[in-house]
Amino acid sequence: MINNKTIEKFREIETPFYYYDLDVLRSTLDIVKKESENSGYKVHYAIKANHNPKIMKIISSYGLGADCVSGNEIAAAIIAGFSPSSIVFAGVGKTDKDIEAALKADIYCFNCESIPEIEVINYLAAKQRKVARIALRINPYIDAHTHKYITTGIEESKFGINTWEIEEVIKKISTLKNIRLLGMHFHIGSQITRMSVFKSLFARINELQEWFTTHSINLEIINVGGGLGIDYENPDKNPLFEDYFSMLNEFIDLMPGQTLHMEPGRSIIGQCGSLISRVLFIKNGSNTLFAIIDAGMTDLIRPALYQAHHKIENLTSEGNIYRYDVVGPICESSDTFAKYIELPETRRGDIIAIRSAGAYGEAMASRYNLRDLPPSVFSDEI
């Protein structure tokens, strides 16, 4: 929660900046830790959602593992305190350099997406005289019912191994001396809030389990990936983890000795972060008022890239309600955070909070127009 004392502190800080409420982060992590320990599941935080060093150190202190998609993420995770033995490495286009670094660090598992990738990992592992542990990322052909840019489990996606390829992949692995198959991995998309989508995934996983069992292949792990969403309309609402864990417990049929892994990112970090900005100008349009703020798509690209919705609040006005287009200063028409939304009468200098920006906000910031990157401010510092 952003209270009056915090708002007064915001007045003293140059905008735009990311504000992280660490109490919100820790309360979310408390839920994740409790639910995962009760169920015996292993949670790997998706570093791509937010790689802020202080954030990562807090998350690693709760005993979570890390889900990484580059060699630099692996290095940053280790520096932040994540154990290499709890790091999984995903991505459809892993470079040789990144694979070599992951092997050297002795990470837990590579999530693999094609035969050529597995062959390269085998070759590079042999050079280091190591055996690489892998899981097969299988495409379950399930529509996540989210934005097309963040849907990854449908047919003809660049991600994952097709089900009709599994037998061929298993035959290939049997010929590779420096590969050890641990299990299956899935990831069907991001910002999923329909629990029925996960139910469909879990049913598909159970079907695939039967295929491996009938072929006398014992898998040690099932990794259901990430994708659990947050409520962008209600930033202070409790996370969806309890419902998600309940579904896992009810609908996933684990074999004896199997461990279930997952890779949440947004659902851990999303609600603790806000992008704080100031109003530069109020401009009259033909049919609307434009609130031009000093934050732009360089600071938070999600609305421009995904047409994503973020709740926007004027923290310093209690005036009459008007309709505004909230826009940034970037030389692109897509630099728009929201259209025709209700705000109290807004003036130059008012402080604006763009909520639920902890995930894929700071991590995706750029210096387009040679703008400065937004700094981060933490609740325990003000």
Secondary structure, 3 states (H helix, E strand, C coil): CCCHHHHHHHCCCCCCEEEECHHHHHHHHHHHHHHHHHHCCEEEEEHHHCCCHHHHHHHHCCCCEEEECCHHHHHHHHHCCCCHHHEEECCCCCCHHHHHHHHHHCCCEEEECCHHHHHHHHHHHHHCCCCEEEEEEECCCCCCCCCHHHECCCCCCCCCECHHHHHHHHHHHCCCCCEEEEEEECCCECCECCHHHHHHHHHHHHHHHHHHHHCCCCCCEEECCCCECCCCCCCCCCCCHHHHHHHHHHHCCCCCCCEEEECCCHHHHHHHEEEEEEEEEEEECCCCEEEEECCCCCCCCHHHHHCCCCCEEECCCCCCEEEEEEECCCCCCCCEEEEEEEEECCCCCCEEEECCCCCCCHHHCCCHHHCCCCCEEEHHHC
